[in-house]
Amino acid sequence: MATTQLNARVPEELAARVRASASRAGMNLGDYVASVLEADQAAASGGPELREARARMHAAAAYRKWLADGRPETDAMSLDEVFGD
């Protein structure tokens, strides 16, 4: 399979966590990131349960970033409201 290089700027804390996860998995960083992207894309094109789990994961990550950036929660919807639980 042909490969290509992707470059992305990410927060240092995220980079450190990803490097640690790759190390724990016994993988080099490139292979680990590729496997994470493959899993995400498989979930994106999977059945309804996989797509919902993926959406929840992305929503939770966006929410954590929102809070870390000091943004207000005033009038915000909960994840349960967003996903109809």
C-alpha positions, 0 to 999 in steps of 0.5 A: 500500500502506498503511503503519504505523509500528513503533518498536523499541529497539535497541543503539546499535551496531546502529543505527549499523550499520543506518544505515551499511548504509542509506546504502551502499544509497542508501536512507533508514532506513525503506525499508532496514529495511522491505526487510530485514524483507521479506527475512526474512519471505520467507525465513521462508515460503520453501522449506527452504533459505531457512528453514534459512539464516534459522534459521542467521542468527538462531542466529548472531546470538543466539550473538554476543549471548550471548557479548557478554553474557558468558554461559558456553559450558559444555555448549553445543551448536555450530551444527553440532550444532544443525543436524545438520551 
